[in-house]
Amino acid sequence: MSARILIVDDERTIRHTLSTVLEEEGFQTDIAENGDMALQKIRERDFDLVITDLRMPGMEGLELLEKIKLMAPRTSVMIITAYGSLESAIQALRLGAYDYIVKPLDFEDVLLRIKRLMEHRELIQENQILREAVEKKYSFSNIIGESPAMKRVFRMIQKVSRTKGNVLITGKSGTGKELVARAIHFHSPRKNRPFVAINCGAIVDTLMESELFGHKKGAFTGATRDKDGYFKVADGGTLFLDEVGEIPLHLQVKLLRAIETGEITPVGATEPISVDVRIIAATHRDLAGEVEKGNFREDLYYRLNVIEIKLPSLSERKEDIPLLVHHFIEKYNRELNRRIRGVDNETMKILMNYEWKGQIRELENVIERALILAEGDRITPQDLPANLVQEARYLEANPATLKHALAQFEKQHIRKILKEAGGDKEKAARLLGIGLSSLYRKIEAHGLK
């Protein structure tokens, strides 16, 4: 649909000539001879653009501009006048006018300005649609789960999104740590600023400092130009450090300083640069255990772990598997142009019994594969990998697996040692040969009082 333009001018010749010129270019136009008439028309219908004279009897152009911005904030306004001055131009632009044109009008120039405006509006609209799509993709509703464990995660996401504190997301690979990080960002006050995600385990140690903090031209062989690091790119927004436990010790000191001071120093530079970045870190490692081993700095650990969100493994939220299966079937029906209605009962039993070592990522891959192979309107066991079916059926027949037996032994052993230590956790940790923080995590994991 072509743009709708309202022309407001007390000179009849200007109104009709400009209207004719614009309609010949395919625009829809309406006219008003004063501000009151213009406001009445704006109440009755939407306009993309109002072109108004500055000096008119009764309501002048700047007053009309202010009222339009209150009534129809999405409508752009152009001011035209024969009494051009720098002061009136500045005032019009401050009040929200898109442009300011001095009479006599050059119609080619006016058309060019209007076309630029429409291109600008279209770009803004496209960006808004794209942003809404991104926000929808990373909304809480797109993180699937109704289990008690996931409800706790949702509550934490909602709480931390409103704060500035650094967040540490822990959980096994494939549990959706980046999805949670993006949800936090897109529901935070920083949502209109960059979200920059980097996998620390995928960067070569020798390049990591440059990647994080940037470098100056000539800082090292191959540095042919200045380069901004991820901290600078994320300025004002969120920096997601995935697999943060992979950062080498010698760089952990510089990362700590950047977090504490809000300043970074690019490789080869002598002066620090100020940055405003919220850090969300993630790891599948036991970082507290890595601290005890001397592989991760304790001070950095506590700087990153202001708030911890622990993502449950799929085995801890098995009741969510049917929801996830349904979600992935819908997703890949759209992407692969299939019409699979669901899974049969035997297939769901297999999916529920299988031990998902690759977590949600593995489940998604299995469903995508099944949709490609399925011949009917439902996924059957024949559409699943043979080893998955075999293992799931074995686990169903033999629930007391080695892993389960070891977990039960560990629980009973910790309970016994705690009793021997009279409830003294420090003493119990020494008797068990583990760190105190590790003992606390095991107590929580096993539900011990």
C-alpha positions as CSV (number, residue, x, y, z in Angstrom):
1,M,0.0,0.0,0.0
2,S,1.3,3.5,-0.9
3,A,2.0,6.0,1.8
4,R,-0.8,8.3,3.0
5,I,0.2,12.0,3.2
6,L,-1.8,14.9,4.7
7,I,-0.9,18.4,3.3
8,V,-1.7,21.4,5.6
9,D,-1.3,24.9,4.2
10,D,-3.5,28.0,4.2
11,E,-2.5,28.7,0.6
12,R,-4.9,26.8,-1.7
13,T,-2.4,26.8,-4.6
14,I,0.3,25.1,-2.5
15,R,-2.2,22.5,-1.1
16,H,-3.5,21.4,-4.5
17,T,-0.3,21.6,-6.5
18,L,1.6,19.6,-3.9
19,S,-1.2,17.1,-3.7
20,T,-1.3,16.6,-7.5
21,V,2.5,16.2,-7.7
22,L,2.5,13.5,-4.9
23,E,-0.5,11.6,-6.4
24,E,1.2,11.4,-9.7
25,E,4.1,9.7,-7.9
26,G,1.6,7.1,-6.4
27,F,1.1,8.6,-3.0
28,Q,-2.4,8.9,-1.4
29,T,-3.0,12.5,-0.3
30,D,-5.5,14.5,1.7
31,I,-5.6,18.3,2.3
32,A,-6.4,20.6,5.2
33,E,-6.4,24.4,5.2
34,N,-5.6,24.8,8.9
35,G,-4.4,23.0,12.0
36,D,-7.9,22.3,13.5
37,M,-9.0,20.7,10.2
38,A,-5.8,18.7,10.1
39,L,-6.2,17.3,13.6
40,Q,-9.8,16.3,12.8
41,K,-8.6,14.3,9.8
42,I,-5.8,12.7,11.9
43,R,-8.4,11.6,14.4
44,E,-10.4,9.9,11.6
45,R,-7.6,8.0,9.9
46,D,-3.9,7.2,10.0
47,F,-1.3,9.1,8.0
48,D,2.3,8.2,7.3
49,L,3.4,11.8,6.8
50,V,2.0,15.3,7.5
51,I,3.5,18.2,5.5
52,T,2.5,21.4,7.2
53,D,3.1,25.1,6.7
54,L,4.9,26.9,9.6
55,R,2.9,30.1,9.6
56,M,-0.9,29.7,9.4
57,P,-3.9,31.6,10.9
58,G,-5.0,30.2,14.2
59,M,-2.9,27.2,15.0
60,E,0.7,27.5,13.7
61,G,2.8,24.7,12.4
62,L,4.9,24.1,15.5
63,E,1.8,23.8,17.7
64,L,0.3,21.4,15.2
65,L,3.6,19.4,15.3
66,E,3.4,19.0,19.1
67,K,-0.2,17.9,19.0
68,I,0.5,15.3,16.2
69,K,3.3,13.9,18.2
70,L,0.9,13.4,21.1
71,M,-2.0,12.0,19.1
72,A,-0.1,10.0,16.4
73,P,3.5,9.4,17.5
74,R,4.1,7.1,14.5
75,T,3.2,9.8,12.0
76,S,6.2,11.8,10.6
77,V,6.0,15.5,10.1
78,M,7.7,17.8,7.6
79,I,7.6,21.6,8.1
80,I,7.5,24.0,5.1
81,T,7.8,27.8,5.3
82,A,8.6,31.0,3.5
83,Y,10.0,32.4,6.8
84,G,13.0,30.2,7.1
85,S,15.4,30.8,10.0
86,L,18.0,28.7,11.9
87,E,16.1,29.2,15.1
88,S,12.7,27.9,13.8
89,A,14.5,25.0,12.1
90,I,16.2,23.9,15.3
91,Q,13.0,24.3,17.3
92,A,11.0,22.2,14.7
93,L,13.6,19.4,14.8
94,R,13.7,19.5,18.6
95,L,10.0,19.0,18.7
96,G,10.2,15.9,16.5
97,A,9.9,17.1,12.9
98,Y,11.6,14.8,10.4
99,D,12.6,17.6,8.0
100,Y,12.4,21.3,7.4
101,I,11.9,22.8,3.8
102,V,12.0,26.5,2.8
103,K,9.7,27.9,0.2
104,P,9.5,28.3,-2.8
105,L,9.2,24.5,-3.0
106,D,11.4,22.5,-5.4
107,F,9.0,19.6,-6.0
108,E,11.8,17.3,-7.1
109,D,13.6,18.0,-3.9
110,V,10.4,17.5,-1.9
111,L,9.8,14.1,-3.6
112,L,13.4,13.0,-2.9
113,R,13.0,13.9,0.8
114,I,9.7,12.0,1.0
115,K,11.1,8.9,-0.7
116,R,14.1,9.0,1.7
117,L,11.7,9.3,4.6
118,M,9.6,6.3,3.4
119,E,12.8,4.2,3.0
120,H,13.8,5.2,6.5
121,R,10.4,4.2,7.9
122,E,10.4,0.9,6.1
123,L,13.8,0.1,7.5
124,I,12.7,1.0,11.0
125,Q,9.6,-1.2,10.5
126,E,11.7,-4.1,9.3
127,N,14.1,-3.7,12.2
128,Q,11.1,-3.7,14.6
129,I,9.7,-6.9,13.0
130,L,13.1,-8.5,13.2
131,R,13.6,-7.4,16.9
132,E,10.1,-8.7,17.8
133,A,10.9,-12.0,16.1
134,V,14.2,-12.3,18.0
135,E,12.6,-11.4,21.3
136,K,9.8,-14.0,20.6
137,K,12.5,-16.6,19.8
138,Y,14.2,-15.9,23.1
139,S,11.1,-15.4,25.3
140,F,10.5,-17.4,28.4
141,S,7.7,-19.3,26.5
142,N,10.3,-20.6,24.1
143,I,12.2,-22.3,26.9
144,I,10.2,-25.5,27.1
145,G,9.5,-27.1,30.5
146,E,6.8,-27.4,33.2
147,S,8.8,-29.6,35.6
148,P,9.5,-28.1,39.1
149,A,13.2,-27.9,38.2
150,M,12.5,-25.7,35.1
151,K,9.9,-23.6,37.0
152,R,12.7,-22.7,39.4
153,V,14.9,-21.8,36.4
154,F,12.2,-19.5,35.0
155,R,11.8,-17.7,38.3
156,M,15.5,-17.1,38.5
157,I,15.6,-15.8,34.9
158,Q,12.8,-13.3,35.6
159,K,14.6,-12.1,38.8
160,V,18.1,-11.7,37.3
161,S,16.9,-10.1,34.0
162,R,16.0,-6.9,35.9
163,T,19.4,-6.6,37.6
164,K,22.9,-5.6,36.5
165,G,24.6,-8.5,38.3
166,N,26.8,-11.0,36.5
167,V,25.3,-14.4,36.0
168,L,26.9,-17.9,35.9
169,I,24.9,-20.5,34.1
170,T,25.9,-24.1,34.9
171,G,24.8,-27.4,33.5
172,K,25.8,-30.2,31.2
173,S,26.5,-29.5,27.5
174,G,23.3,-29.4,25.5
175,T,21.0,-28.2,28.3
176,G,20.3,-24.8,26.7
177,K,22.7,-22.4,28.5
178,E,22.9,-19.9,25.6
179,L,19.1,-19.9,25.2
180,V,18.8,-18.9,28.9
181,A,21.5,-16.2,28.5
182,R,19.7,-14.7,25.5
183,A,16.4,-14.8,27.4
184,I,18.0,-12.9,30.2
185,H,19.5,-10.3,27.8
186,F,16.3,-9.8,25.8
187,H,14.2,-9.2,29.0
188,S,16.7,-6.8,30.5
189,P,17.1,-3.0,30.2
190,R,20.0,-3.8,27.8
191,K,17.8,-5.5,25.2
192,N,18.3,-2.8,22.6
193,R,22.1,-3.1,22.9
194,P,24.3,-5.9,21.5
195,F,24.3,-9.4,22.8
196,V,27.7,-10.9,21.9
197,A,28.3,-14.6,22.4
198,I,31.7,-16.3,22.3
199,N,32.7,-19.9,22.9
200,C,35.9,-19.6,25.0
201,G,36.8,-23.2,24.2
202,A,36.8,-22.5,20.5
203,I,39.5,-19.7,20.6
204,V,43.2,-20.5,20.3
205,D,45.0,-19.5,23.5
206,T,47.4,-17.2,21.7
207,L,44.5,-15.3,20.1
208,M,42.2,-15.1,23.1
209,E,43.5,-11.8,24.5
210,S,43.2,-10.1,21.2
211,E,39.7,-11.6,20.6
212,L,38.5,-10.4,24.0
213,F,40.2,-7.0,24.3
214,G,41.1,-6.1,20.7
215,H,44.5,-5.0,19.4
216,K,46.3,-2.1,17.8
217,K,47.9,-2.2,14.3
218,G,51.4,-3.7,14.5
219,A,50.9,-5.2,18.0
220,F,52.0,-8.6,16.7
221,T,52.7,-10.3,13.4
222,G,49.6,-10.2,11.3
223,A,48.0,-7.3,13.1
224,T,47.6,-5.1,10.0
225,R,44.9,-2.9,11.4
226,D,43.2,-1.9,14.7
227,K,40.6,-4.4,15.8
228,D,37.9,-4.1,18.4
229,G,37.6,-7.0,20.8
230,Y,34.4,-8.6,22.0
231,F,34.2,-6.4,25.1
232,K,34.2,-3.3,22.9
233,V,31.7,-4.8,20.5
234,A,29.4,-5.6,23.4
235,D,29.7,-2.1,25.0
236,G,26.3,-1.2,26.5
237,G,25.0,-4.7,26.2
238,T,25.7,-8.2,27.3
239,L,28.8,-10.4,26.7
240,F,28.1,-14.1,26.9
241,L,31.2,-16.1,27.8
242,D,30.3,-19.7,27.0
243,E,32.6,-22.4,28.4
244,V,34.4,-19.7,30.6
245,G,36.3,-22.5,32.4
246,E,38.5,-22.9,29.3
247,I,40.1,-19.4,29.7
248,P,43.8,-19.8,30.5
249,L,45.0,-18.8,33.9
250,H,47.2,-16.0,32.6
251,L,44.2,-14.3,30.9
252,Q,41.9,-14.8,33.9
253,V,43.8,-12.0,35.7
254,K,43.0,-9.6,32.8
255,L,39.4,-10.7,32.6
256,L,39.0,-10.1,36.3
257,R,40.5,-6.6,36.0
258,A,38.1,-5.8,33.1
259,I,35.1,-6.9,35.2
260,E,36.2,-5.0,38.3
261,T,37.3,-1.7,36.6
262,G,35.1,-1.6,33.5
263,E,38.3,-0.9,31.5
264,I,40.1,-3.0,28.9
265,T,43.5,-2.4,27.3
266,P,43.8,-3.7,23.7
267,V,47.0,-5.6,22.9
268,G,49.7,-3.1,21.9
269,A,47.8,-0.1,23.5
270,T,49.0,2.0,26.4
271,E,45.8,3.6,27.4
272,P,42.7,1.7,28.8
273,I,39.3,2.0,27.2
274,S,36.1,2.2,29.4
275,V,33.3,-0.3,28.6
276,D,29.9,-1.0,30.1
277,V,29.3,-4.7,29.7
278,R,27.2,-7.2,31.7
279,I,28.8,-10.6,31.8
280,I,26.8,-13.8,31.6
281,A,29.2,-16.8,31.8
282,A,28.4,-20.5,31.3
283,T,30.2,-23.7,31.9
284,H,29.6,-27.5,32.0
285,R,32.6,-27.8,34.4
286,D,32.5,-27.8,38.2
287,L,34.1,-24.4,38.5
288,A,34.3,-24.6,42.3
289,G,36.1,-27.8,41.9
290,E,38.5,-26.2,39.3
291,V,39.2,-23.5,41.9
292,E,40.1,-26.1,44.5
293,K,42.5,-27.7,41.9
294,G,44.1,-24.4,41.1
295,N,42.8,-24.3,37.5
296,F,40.5,-21.3,38.0
297,R,41.0,-18.2,40.0
298,E,38.9,-18.0,43.1
299,D,38.4,-14.2,42.9
300,L,37.3,-14.4,39.3
301,Y,34.9,-17.3,40.1
302,Y,33.1,-15.1,42.7
303,R,33.0,-12.1,40.4
304,L,31.3,-14.3,37.7
305,N,29.1,-16.2,40.2
306,V,27.1,-13.2,41.6
307,I,24.0,-15.2,40.7
308,E,24.1,-18.8,39.6
309,I,21.4,-20.5,37.5
310,K,21.9,-24.3,37.5
311,L,20.2,-25.9,34.5
312,P,18.9,-29.4,35.2
313,S,19.9,-32.3,33.1
314,L,17.2,-34.1,31.0
315,S,17.2,-37.0,33.5
316,E,16.2,-34.5,36.2
317,R,13.2,-33.3,34.2
318,K,12.0,-36.3,32.4
319,E,8.4,-35.1,32.6
320,D,9.4,-32.4,30.1
321,I,10.4,-34.9,27.4
322,P,6.9,-35.1,25.9
323,L,6.7,-31.3,25.7
324,L,10.1,-31.1,24.1
325,V,9.3,-33.8,21.6
326,H,6.1,-32.0,20.6
327,H,8.0,-28.7,20.3
328,F,10.7,-30.2,18.0
329,I,8.1,-32.0,15.8
330,E,6.4,-28.7,15.2
331,K,9.7,-26.9,14.5
332,Y,10.9,-29.5,12.0
333,N,7.5,-29.9,10.4
334,R,7.8,-26.2,9.4
335,E,11.5,-26.5,8.4
336,L,11.3,-29.8,6.5
337,N,7.7,-29.3,5.2
338,R,6.5,-32.4,6.9
339,R,3.1,-33.2,8.5
340,I,4.1,-35.6,11.3
341,R,1.4,-35.6,14.0
342,G,3.4,-37.0,16.9
343,V,5.0,-40.2,18.2
344,D,3.3,-43.5,19.0
345,N,3.2,-44.8,22.6
346,E,6.1,-47.3,22.2
347,T,8.3,-44.5,20.8
348,M,7.5,-42.2,23.7
349,K,8.3,-44.9,26.2
350,I,11.7,-45.4,24.5
351,L,12.4,-41.7,24.6
352,M,11.4,-41.5,28.2
353,N,13.6,-44.4,29.2
354,Y,16.7,-43.4,27.3
355,E,19.6,-41.8,29.1
356,W,20.2,-38.5,27.2
357,K,23.9,-38.0,27.6
358,G,23.8,-35.2,24.9
359,Q,20.8,-33.6,26.7
360,I,18.3,-31.5,24.8
361,R,20.6,-31.1,21.8
362,E,20.7,-34.9,21.4
363,L,16.9,-35.2,21.7
364,E,16.5,-32.5,19.0
365,N,18.8,-34.2,16.6
366,V,17.0,-37.5,17.1
367,I,13.6,-35.9,16.4
368,E,14.9,-34.1,13.3
369,R,16.3,-37.4,12.0
370,A,13.1,-39.2,12.7
371,L,11.0,-36.6,10.8
372,I,13.3,-37.1,7.8
373,L,12.9,-41.0,7.9
374,A,9.3,-41.3,9.0
375,E,7.0,-42.8,6.4
376,G,3.7,-42.5,8.2
377,D,2.1,-39.6,10.1
378,R,3.6,-40.7,13.4
379,I,7.2,-41.4,14.5
380,T,7.7,-45.1,15.3
381,P,10.7,-47.0,16.9
382,Q,11.9,-47.8,13.4
383,D,12.6,-44.1,12.8
384,L,14.9,-43.9,15.8
385,P,18.6,-44.9,15.9
386,A,18.9,-48.6,16.6
387,N,21.5,-48.2,19.4
388,L,19.1,-45.7,21.2
389,V,16.2,-48.2,21.1
390,Q,18.4,-51.0,22.3
391,E,19.8,-49.0,25.2
392,A,16.4,-47.6,26.3
393,R,14.9,-51.1,26.3
394,Y,17.9,-52.4,28.4
395,L,17.5,-49.6,30.9
396,E,13.8,-50.2,31.2
397,A,14.5,-53.9,31.9
398,N,17.5,-53.2,34.2
399,P,16.7,-50.0,36.1
400,A,19.5,-50.7,38.7
401,T,22.3,-49.6,36.4
402,L,25.9,-49.1,37.5
403,K,25.4,-45.3,37.5
404,H,22.3,-45.6,39.6
405,A,24.0,-48.0,42.0
406,L,27.0,-45.8,42.4
407,A,24.8,-42.8,43.1
408,Q,22.9,-44.7,45.8
409,F,26.2,-45.9,47.3
410,E,27.6,-42.3,47.4
411,K,24.4,-41.0,49.0
412,Q,24.5,-43.7,51.8
413,H,28.3,-43.2,52.3
414,I,27.9,-39.4,52.7
415,R,25.1,-39.8,55.1
416,K,27.2,-42.3,57.1
417,I,30.2,-39.9,57.3
418,L,28.1,-36.9,58.2
419,K,26.7,-39.0,61.1
420,E,30.2,-40.0,62.2
421,A,31.3,-36.3,62.0
422,G,28.3,-35.3,64.2
423,G,27.0,-33.1,61.4
424,D,30.2,-31.1,61.2
425,K,30.5,-30.6,57.4
426,E,34.1,-29.4,57.4
427,K,35.1,-32.6,59.3
428,A,33.0,-34.7,57.0
429,A,34.6,-33.1,53.9
430,R,38.1,-34.0,55.3
431,L,37.1,-37.6,56.0
432,L,35.6,-37.9,52.5
433,G,38.7,-36.3,50.9
434,I,36.8,-33.6,49.0
435,G,36.4,-29.8,49.3
436,L,33.7,-28.3,51.5
437,S,31.9,-26.7,48.5
438,S,31.9,-30.1,46.7
439,L,30.3,-31.7,49.8
440,Y,27.6,-29.0,49.9
441,R,26.8,-29.6,46.2
442,K,26.6,-33.4,46.8
443,I,24.3,-32.9,49.8
444,E,22.0,-30.8,47.7
445,A,22.1,-33.2,44.8
446,H,21.2,-36.2,46.9
447,G,18.6,-34.3,48.9
448,L,20.4,-35.0,52.3
449,K,19.4,-32.9,55.3
